[in-house]
Amino acid sequence: MTRHKTWLETTSAQRRGILALSAVEVVLAGVAWADLARRPAETVNGRKRWWATVIAVNIVGPLAYFRWGRKGHAPRFHRNSDRCRRHAPNANSTTA
């Protein structure tokens, strides 16, 4: 059986590739967990706790969640929703 290379035995190109893929995996998982946390349970296919566990599985978990775990789009919430001018009814507008 062959022995795996240690980190110091890899080339600099291999190290960069490993670091890049690791960064993509961490970012995808973080975005998936944030989306799952903000999304109401009614807009998730299955249990949220189950999807949170699936997201932890390498790069496949977040991709599976984005493909099969969500129903439609999550509602968008603003930090200062009471002061949001874009979605608040405008008293000065006139309708024809």
TAFEN-V636189 format. One record per pair of residues at least 12 apart in sequence whose ideal C-beta (glycine too) atoms are under 6 Angstrom apart, sorted by the first residue. I is the first residue (numbers start at 1). J is the second residue. If there is no record, write none. Layout:
# TAFEN-V636189
i=I j=J
i=I j=J
This chain:
# TAFEN-V636189
i=25 j=59
i=28 j=62
i=29 j=55
i=29 j=62
i=32 j=55
i=32 j=62
i=32 j=65
i=33 j=55
i=36 j=51
i=38 j=74
i=39 j=74
i=43 j=71
i=45 j=69
i=45 j=71
i=51 j=65
i=51 j=69
